[in-house]
Amino acid sequence: MPESTLLPSVGAASSRVADLHSRDAAEHAGRLTGWSLRIEQFSAGCFSGHLTVLQLDHVQIIRERTSQVLMKQGTAWPGALVFSLPMAASGHGHFNGHLLPFPYPLFNDGADLPVLMTPRYLDVAQLVMDRQWLAGYFAGIGEHRLANDLAAARHFRVHMSADDLAAMQRVIAEVFDVGRTNAFDFAQSRSELQGVLLRFVAEALTPGRSISMSFVTSQKKVADRALDLALSRRQDPPSIDDLCRKLGVSRRSLQDCFQDAFGISPSHFLRVARLNAVRRELKALAATGQRVSIGDVAASWGFWHWSRFAGHYRELFGELPSQTLQNNQIISL
């Protein structure tokens, strides 16, 4: 099967390596061709994102470095499976409502990437592979049970020993050093590297020793319902007490649900979610070239106190809302 039918272009026709930089979380989300991601920033400061993509014959290797706490979810390109291996992090994350201790690996169906709350700094490597090709690869080397699971399953259980984790991290680090040369212009080098990486994947997916993080925790279900309620009432955002009454839980229970699911208090989470919504709307309006009233957009999301809103916005994104619109737009306060 030709390579182009398996792996979307990463925008580097003359090389197997692409380097992509972003200064905005939403911009970072759109960097990978064929992916549909939503990324929102949840810690204060200027964002910096760096993607290095190495394209082999049947595997994309993506090295991603981000500088802020992010909430990420979405899809990869059609038919993709995604194996994620943290390389370095400033702390633990939260995945699908579970605490995600560093350096726990993940393996997911690219059609449904659950919510991930990252630590403030994260360096992660991802192996992205076509499902049918990967199932055929393992069937061809006698891993028939694994091949059958890969062909049909939507959720996968993963386990790696500390030694395997360290060994795979070393290989990935070496890959991106070598990737600056022309070593992977040669088919034999690409094939050898794919074989090494897929042996790690096979070991991580071995039945009987793996752990599942695919199910959504009850705490995250409550937090998700609270978030849906909060964002659906755009011009009349509910208070924490309103949410407790609607959901039939106590303030302490709601607090525990958000802490367990995201590692953040409900009041902070909901405020940051609305600030991200304001930023998305400002950028979308700016792209149309129409006159934008920052105050109206902010007020429509419940931010009635202008200076407090502007302070929260600058603290989170490292810039004032007017700077977000600095693309020759007419700005009205």
C-alpha positions in Angstrom: 0.0 0.0 0.0 1.5 3.4 -0.9 2.6 5.5 2.0 0.4 8.4 0.9 -2.7 6.3 1.5 -1.7 5.7 5.1 -0.3 8.9 6.5 -1.4 12.4 5.8 1.2 15.0 4.9 2.8 17.0 7.7 3.7 19.9 5.4 7.3 18.9 4.6 7.3 17.5 1.1 11.1 17.8 0.8 11.9 16.1 4.1 10.6 13.4 6.5 10.9 15.8 9.4 8.7 18.8 10.0 9.1 21.4 12.8 6.0 23.4 13.8 5.9 26.2 16.4 2.8 27.9 17.9 2.3 30.8 20.4 -1.4 30.1 20.9 -3.1 26.9 22.1 -5.9 27.0 19.5 -3.3 27.6 16.8 -1.4 24.6 18.1 -4.5 22.4 17.9 -4.7 23.0 14.1 -1.1 22.2 13.3 -1.4 18.5 12.4 -3.0 17.7 9.0 -6.0 15.5 9.2 -6.4 15.9 13.0 -9.4 17.7 14.6 -8.4 18.8 18.1 -9.7 21.2 20.6 -7.1 22.6 23.0 -7.8 25.1 25.8 -5.3 26.7 28.1 -5.9 26.3 31.8 -2.8 27.9 33.4 -1.5 31.5 33.4 1.1 32.8 31.0 2.2 32.9 27.4 1.8 29.6 25.6 4.6 27.9 23.6 4.0 24.8 21.6 6.5 22.8 19.5 5.8 19.8 17.3 8.4 17.8 15.5 7.0 15.2 13.2 9.0 12.3 11.7 7.2 10.4 9.0 8.2 6.8 8.4 6.6 4.4 5.9 3.7 3.3 8.2 4.2 5.2 11.4 4.2 8.9 12.2 6.3 9.8 15.2 5.2 13.1 16.8 7.2 14.8 19.5 5.1 17.5 21.2 6.3 20.0 23.8 3.8 22.4 25.5 4.3 25.0 28.2 0.9 25.4 29.9 -1.8 23.3 31.5 -4.1 22.3 28.6 -7.4 20.5 28.2 -7.2 18.5 25.0 -9.7 16.3 23.1 -10.7 15.4 19.6 -9.7 13.0 16.8 -6.7 12.0 14.8 -6.8 11.3 11.1 -9.3 8.6 9.9 -8.3 5.0 10.8 -5.5 6.1 13.2 -4.4 4.5 16.4 -2.3 6.6 18.7 0.3 5.4 21.2 1.5 8.1 23.6 4.6 8.0 25.6 5.5 10.9 28.0 9.2 11.9 27.8 9.2 14.6 30.5 6.6 16.4 32.6 6.3 18.9 35.4 3.8 16.7 37.2 0.9 14.3 36.7 -2.1 14.8 34.4 -5.7 13.6 34.3 -7.1 11.4 31.5 -10.8 10.5 31.1 -11.3 11.5 34.7 -8.4 9.3 36.0 -5.2 10.6 37.6 -2.5 10.0 35.0 0.8 9.5 36.7 4.0 10.4 34.8 5.2 8.6 32.8 2.1 6.4 32.2 1.7 5.5 28.4 -1.6 5.5 26.6 -3.0 3.8 23.5 -6.1 5.2 21.9 -8.5 4.9 19.0 -7.8 8.1 17.1 -11.5 8.4 16.3 -12.2 9.3 19.9 -9.4 10.8 22.0 -10.8 11.4 25.5 -10.3 14.5 27.6 -6.7 14.9 28.7 -5.6 17.6 31.2 -1.9 18.0 30.8 0.7 19.1 33.4 2.1 22.6 33.0 5.0 21.3 31.0 4.7 18.2 28.9 7.1 16.6 26.4 5.3 13.6 24.9 6.0 11.3 21.9 3.2 9.8 19.9 3.3 6.9 17.5 0.4 7.2 15.0 -0.5 4.2 12.9 -3.2 3.0 10.6 -5.4 0.4 12.4 -5.7 -2.0 9.5 -2.0 -1.9 8.6 -1.0 -2.4 12.3 -3.4 -5.4 12.7 -1.9 -6.9 9.5 1.6 -6.3 10.7 1.1 -8.2 14.0 -0.8 -11.0 12.2 2.1 -11.4 9.9 4.6 -12.0 12.8 2.3 -14.4 14.6 0.7 -12.1 17.1 -2.8 -13.2 16.1 -4.6 -12.4 19.4 -3.2 -8.9 19.4 -4.0 -8.5 15.7 -7.7 -9.4 16.3 -7.9 -7.0 19.2 -6.5 -4.2 17.1 -8.8 -4.9 14.2 -12.0 -4.5 16.3 -11.4 -2.9 19.7 -12.1 0.8 20.5 -10.5 0.8 23.9 -7.1 -0.6 24.8 -5.3 -1.7 28.0 -1.7 -0.7 28.4 1.2 -1.6 30.8 4.9 -1.1 30.5 7.6 -2.0 33.0 9.9 0.8 34.2 12.7 -0.8 32.2 10.7 -0.9 29.0 9.5 2.7 29.5 13.1 3.9 30.0 14.3 1.9 27.0 11.6 3.3 24.7 12.2 6.9 25.9 15.9 6.4 25.0 15.0 5.2 21.5 12.6 8.1 20.9 15.2 10.6 22.1 17.8 9.1 19.7 15.3 9.1 16.9 14.9 12.9 17.0 18.6 13.4 17.2 19.1 11.1 14.1 16.0 12.7 12.5 18.0 15.8 11.8 20.2 13.8 9.4 19.2 11.9 6.2 19.3 8.5 7.9 15.6 7.9 7.4 15.8 8.6 3.7 16.8 5.0 3.5 14.1 2.3 3.5 16.1 -0.1 5.6 16.6 2.4 8.4 12.9 3.2 8.4 12.0 -0.5 8.5 14.4 -1.2 11.3 13.1 1.7 13.5 9.5 0.7 12.9 10.3 -2.8 14.0 11.9 -1.6 17.2 9.1 0.7 18.1 6.4 -1.8 17.4 8.0 -4.4 19.6 7.6 -1.9 22.5 3.9 -1.5 21.5 3.3 -5.2 21.4 4.8 -5.6 24.8 2.7 -2.8 26.2 -0.5 -4.4 24.9 0.2 -7.9 26.2 -3.1 -9.3 27.6 -3.1 -10.1 31.3 -0.6 -7.5 32.4 -2.3 -4.3 31.1 -4.4 -1.7 32.9 -7.5 0.0 31.4 -8.1 3.7 31.6 -10.8 3.7 29.0 -13.9 3.9 31.2 -15.1 7.3 32.3 -15.1 7.8 36.0 -18.4 8.7 37.8 -16.6 11.9 39.1 -15.9 13.0 35.5 -19.5 12.4 34.5 -20.7 14.8 37.2 -18.0 17.3 36.2 -18.9 17.0 32.5 -22.6 17.6 33.3 -21.7 20.7 35.3 -19.6 22.0 32.5 -22.4 21.5 30.0 -24.8 23.3 32.2 -22.4 26.2 32.7 -21.6 26.7 29.1 -25.2 26.2 27.8 -26.4 29.2 29.9 -24.1 31.6 28.2 -25.8 34.9 29.3 -26.9 33.6 32.7 -24.0 31.5 33.9 -25.0 29.4 36.9 -23.3 29.7 40.3 -21.7 26.8 42.0 -24.8 26.5 44.2 -27.0 26.5 41.1 -25.0 23.6 39.7 -25.3 21.7 42.9 -29.1 22.1 42.9 -29.3 21.0 39.3 -27.1 18.0 39.8 -28.3 17.1 43.2 -24.9 17.1 44.8 -23.3 19.0 47.6 -20.6 21.7 47.2 -18.1 19.3 48.7 -19.1 16.5 46.3 -18.8 18.8 43.3 -15.5 20.0 44.5 -14.2 16.5 44.8 -15.5 15.5 41.4 -13.6 18.3 39.7 -10.5 17.7 41.7 -10.6 14.0 40.9 -11.4 14.4 37.3 -9.3 17.4 36.3 -7.2 18.4 39.3 -8.8 21.8 39.4 -11.6 23.4 41.6 -15.0 23.8 39.9 -15.0 27.6 40.2 -11.5 27.9 38.6 -12.3 25.3 35.9 -15.6 27.0 34.8 -14.0 30.5 34.8 -11.2 29.3 32.6 -13.5 27.5 30.3 -15.5 30.7 29.8 -12.3 32.7 29.2 -11.3 30.2 26.5 -14.8 30.6 25.0 -14.3 34.4 24.8 -10.9 34.0 23.2 -12.3 31.6 20.5 -15.1 34.0 19.8 -12.8 37.0 19.6 -10.5 35.2 17.1 -13.4 34.0 15.0 -14.9 37.5 14.8 -11.5 39.0 14.0 -11.2 36.6 11.1 -14.4 38.0 9.5 -13.0 41.5 9.5 -16.1 43.0 11.2 -16.1 45.5 14.1 -15.7 43.7 17.4 -16.8 44.9 20.8 -14.7 43.1 23.3 -17.0 44.2 26.2 -20.1 42.8 24.5 -18.4 39.4 23.9 -17.1 39.3 27.4 -20.5 40.3 28.9 -22.3 37.7 26.8 -20.2 35.0 28.6 -21.0 36.5 32.0 -18.0 38.7 32.6 -19.7 41.9 33.7 -16.7 43.5 35.5 -14.5 44.8 32.7 -11.2 45.4 34.5 -11.5 42.1 36.4 -12.2 40.3 33.1 -9.2 41.9 31.4 -7.0 41.0 34.3 -8.1 37.4 34.3 -7.7 37.2 30.5 -4.2 38.7 30.6 -3.2 36.5 33.5 -4.3 33.3 31.6 -3.2 34.1 28.1 -0.3 36.5 28.6 -2.0 39.3 26.6 -4.9 41.6 26.8 -8.0 40.8 24.7 -7.3 43.8 22.5 -3.9 42.3 21.6 -5.7 39.1 20.5 -7.5 41.3 18.0 -4.5 43.1 16.7 -4.8 42.1 13.0 -5.9 45.5 11.6 -9.3 45.2 13.1 -11.4 48.1 14.4 -11.7 47.5 18.1 -14.5 48.9 20.3 -14.4 48.7 24.0 
